[in-house]
Amino acid sequence: MKTVITKRTISTWFGLALCLLSGVTILSYWSLMSQPWMGNGFNPMWLVAIANSCSLVVLGWLYDRLGLGFTPSPYLEDIPCPSTQPEHDHKSLAEPLDSALQPGHQQSTQSQSMEETLKSSEQRFRVALQNSPTFVFSQDSELRYTWIYNPNRETQVQKVIGQSDAEIMAPEDAKRLTAIKQRVLTTGVGTREEVFVTVNGEIRYYDLTVEPLLKSTGDIVGITCAGTDITGIRIREQQLRAIFEQSLDAITITDNQGIYLEANPAACKLFGLPLSELLGRRIVDFMEPGFDFKSAWRSFRKQRQLTGTIRLLRLDGTVRNVDYSAKADFLPGRHLSILRDITEREQVEIALRESQQQVELALLEERNFISAILETVNALIAVLDAQGRFVRFNRACEQMTDYSLEEVKGKYIWDLFLIPEEVEPVQSMIQELQLGQFPNESEHYWVARDGSRHLISWFNTVILDTDGSIKHIISIGIDITDRKRAEDMRRALEREQALSELRLRFFSMASHEFRTPLSTILLTAQILESSAQGWSQEKRTRNLQRIVSAAKEMRQMLDDILTINRAETGRIEFAPIPIELNDFCQQMLQEMRAYATPLHTLAFFNQSEAKWAFMDKKILRYILSNLLSNAIKYSPKGGEINFKILQNQEFILFQIYDQGIGIPLSDQPHLFEAFHRGANVESIPGSGLGLTVVKKCVELHDGRIMFTSEVGAGTTFTVMIPIQIANES
């Protein structure tokens, strides 16, 4: 069954299509004119406008050529059409028209012309798309993608066809885009907005244009969208905005009348106004009275760029000095200015100039003051260069040496004043200064013109150059020739006095200490001579022992004196051998028990890890026997006597403790002096030489001896001998 399509019906539908297409075309051009393009490159709205224009031209041409207007056509009286139309797969408009216009040569010619026009329009459209960074797509009424052209992602197009935004985007992005597109579907009014979506974890910004797709009946069947990636532009805008906002310099934008349109926070601070009060004001509002703004503005607009310095009068009456750089018409009708407040800088510069003048004046005064000191002071002051040549020479040097500054300037110090044996030490001293070892001190002789020698004590330091190198060596000297002679005489006198005192003490000691054993020997010998015949052998032996003991006591005193003398002259023998410490000390303690009384308790403690040590056995025996015998002798009431061996990381320690009479504080500083005895020894015999000899013997081992004592409580002596000495083979 067939239905007849009349010419009137076709004319009506063609007219309606022309009206709708004309409206869409006008809307597209209106959108282009009313909304400025914010993207980079080609505006996608031009594609929509061009496509609509081409379609309008082709449809109008067909309308005229088919005679659907005021000229009737014999070919369109009745066109048979099936009551039901089968589905077709994207056929062009030329195919149904060609089948309807088969009769006649005119119909064929019109169909061919229409196809050529459509192909040309399609080709222009494709070329425009290929040369644009914009991607274009269509969605149906359910907002599912039906067609996509993306010049950057052709391989992903097929994956998106048939899907909605919710299926391919993050929920938040899909929700925002769907709301925009749904509004166009609902209202039929296109829109252009800036949107952002998340792509691979990165936020991208797009300029999106959405237009409705209309059927010939005017019904909305979907949307066509064009989007351009403006992420780069947006990032640059943000960067420029950040620079604008964070700049320390004031930045302003004015119009052709010099009215402020934009300003950054630094500008608000400079002008002393909030942004809301600054915008709308004129440049001339901040100029001083009498400033010819019109002339200056004309000159600026003519030269297009100016730099300089101006005085800015703020509304609160304060004045700021400003460096400026201005660019005219950096955008049409917009002028850029960058201003920097130099008020504080100028104040600082003025203060620096005044300070510099004061410093220069102070330096001049200081220089004059130093020159006066150099010329009047009695000390010798010499200024040398880094190599040791004279640069400056004060009057005291001239007077002592009889050389003038002109004679010594530029000459080495060792070429004029030093004796031969002191040249090398002075050169070494200068090398130390050159190596940064300053200040230093030295003593050497200077030889004057007349040949006299002067011993000079020098304090040497340097003046550094700006690069850190030595510029000058400053030497300040004092002639100590007379003082040295006086010191030598004083030392000789002190030695003589000490020797005389030692001699007196020795004679006093000898007269006292030798008298007792000599008297014992003499008296016992006389008794033996006169009465020995009636004595028993035991009594005779006891008196002979008394003579021997007295003789040994005298010999010990003489040995002590000789030991001190050998130690002082460095002639004492020191021969360390391996010693088994525990056995040696046990034996020493056992020998000392013979001198102890029943009131004494002798104990030995070995808390050292060292079993063997290298020490001089004879000297160590003397040290320990002397300290142990003193502990027994000066503990007349008895008590404990402890002998310990200790050890730390550096020393082996021999410690002897007693509960004897102790040592008074006044005697402790002199304890190791020869012939000195404590004030509380009373009738206890002794020569005052034992501890002096002990100290000398300890020093031979590079050791130390210390003691602590309290009168009436006892004394502890500690001998410390280095382990490294004891362990050497």
ABEGO torsion letter per residue (X at the ends): XBBBBBAAAAAAAAAAAAAAAAAAAAAAAAAAAABBBABBEBBAAAAAAAAAAAAAAAAAAAAAAAGABABBBAAAABBBBBABBBBBBGBBAAAAAAAAAABEAAAAAAAAAAAAAAAAAAAAAAAAAAABABBBBBBBAAGBBABBBBAABAAAAAAABGBBAAAABBAAAAAAAAAAAAAAAAAGBBBBBBBBBBBGGBBBBBBBBBBBBBBAAGBBAEBBBBBBBAAAAAAAAAAAAAAAAABABBBBBBBAAGBBABBBAAAAAAAGBBAAAABGBBAAAABBBGBBAAAAAAAAAAAGBBBEBBBBBBAAGBBBBBBBBBBBGABBGBBBBBBBBAAAAAAAAAAAAAAAAAAAAAAAAAAAAAAAAAAABABBBBBBBAAGBBABBBAAAAAAAGBBAAAABGBBAAAAABBAAAAAAAAAAAAAAAAGBOBBBBBBBBBBAAGBBBBBBBBBBBBBBAAGBBABBBBBBBBAAAAAAAAAAAAAAAAAAAAAAAAAAAAAAAAAAAAAAAAAAAAAAAAAAAAAAABBAAAAAAAAAAAAAAAAAAAAAAAAAAAAAAAAAGABBBBBBBBBAAAAAAAAAAAAAAABBAABBBBBBBABABABBBBBAAAAAAAAAAAAAAAAAABAAEEBBBBBBBBBAABBBBBBBBABAEBBAAAAAAAABBGBBBAAAEABBEAGAAAAAAAAAAAAAGBBBBBBBBBGAEBBBBBBBBAAAAABX
